[in-house]
């Protein structure tokens, strides 16, 4: 789970302005951090199917945001992909 400090740090790094918490870039960055944390949890607890289902939902949500960015704002899409190192 992300703490308030972690969220504000992510928002400052990826947001368009300081209080930007709704832009697709911020949402993708927050989801990526949560996905990374949950992936670590699932490596330790392999049979936790409830968390696995939540992880799949987060991955799908992130893909939706990325698809929106790719379709409407290709420059912002490529910038967030490079910043978060999502596709190599």
C-alpha positions as CSV (number, residue, x, y, z in Angstrom):
1,X,0.0,0.0,0.0
2,X,1.3,3.4,-0.9
3,X,1.8,6.0,1.8
4,X,0.7,9.6,1.4
5,X,4.4,10.6,1.0
6,X,5.0,8.1,-1.7
7,X,1.9,9.3,-3.5
8,X,2.8,13.0,-3.3
9,X,6.3,12.1,-4.5
10,X,5.0,10.2,-7.5
11,X,2.5,13.0,-8.3
12,X,5.3,15.7,-8.2
13,X,7.5,13.6,-10.5
14,X,4.9,12.7,-13.1
15,X,2.2,15.3,-12.8
16,X,1.6,18.3,-15.1
17,X,1.4,20.5,-12.0
18,X,1.8,20.0,-8.2
19,X,-1.8,19.0,-7.4
20,X,-2.3,17.0,-10.5
21,X,-3.7,13.6,-9.4
22,X,-6.1,12.8,-12.2
23,X,-4.0,12.9,-15.4
24,X,-3.4,9.6,-17.1
25,X,0.4,9.9,-16.5
26,X,-0.1,10.2,-12.7
27,X,-2.6,7.3,-12.7
28,X,-0.2,5.1,-14.7
29,X,2.7,5.9,-12.4
30,X,0.6,5.2,-9.3
31,X,-0.7,2.0,-10.7
32,X,2.8,0.9,-11.7
33,X,4.1,1.4,-8.2
34,X,1.1,-0.5,-6.7
35,X,1.6,-3.3,-9.3
36,X,5.3,-3.6,-8.4
37,X,4.5,-3.9,-4.7
38,X,1.8,-6.4,-5.2
39,X,4.0,-8.5,-7.5
40,X,6.5,-8.7,-4.7
41,X,3.8,-9.9,-2.3
42,X,2.6,-12.5,-4.8
43,X,6.2,-13.9,-5.2
44,X,6.2,-14.6,-1.5
45,X,2.5,-15.7,-1.2
46,X,1.9,-17.7,-4.4
47,X,-1.5,-19.0,-3.5
48,X,-3.1,-15.6,-2.7
49,X,-5.6,-15.6,-5.5
50,X,-7.6,-12.6,-4.2
51,X,-4.6,-10.4,-4.5
52,X,-3.8,-11.9,-7.9
53,X,-7.2,-10.9,-9.1
54,X,-6.6,-7.4,-7.8
55,X,-3.3,-7.3,-9.6
56,X,-4.9,-8.3,-12.9
57,X,-7.5,-5.6,-12.5
58,X,-4.7,-3.0,-11.9
59,X,-2.8,-4.2,-14.9
60,X,-5.9,-3.9,-17.1
61,X,-6.6,-0.4,-15.7
62,X,-3.1,0.7,-16.5
63,X,-3.4,-0.7,-20.0
64,X,-6.6,1.3,-20.5
65,X,-4.9,4.6,-19.4
66,X,-1.9,3.8,-21.6
67,X,-4.1,3.1,-24.6
68,X,-5.9,6.4,-24.1
69,X,-2.5,8.3,-24.0
70,X,-1.2,6.4,-27.0
71,X,-4.3,7.3,-29.1
72,X,-4.8,10.9,-28.0
73,X,-1.3,12.1,-26.9
74,X,1.5,10.1,-28.5
75,X,4.3,12.3,-27.2
76,X,3.0,12.1,-23.6
77,X,2.7,8.3,-24.0
78,X,6.2,7.9,-25.1
79,X,7.5,10.1,-22.4
80,X,5.7,8.2,-19.6
81,X,6.9,4.9,-21.1
82,X,10.5,6.0,-21.0
83,X,10.2,7.6,-17.5
84,X,8.7,4.4,-16.0
85,X,10.7,2.0,-18.1
86,X,7.6,0.0,-18.9
87,X,8.5,-1.5,-22.3
88,X,12.0,-2.4,-23.1
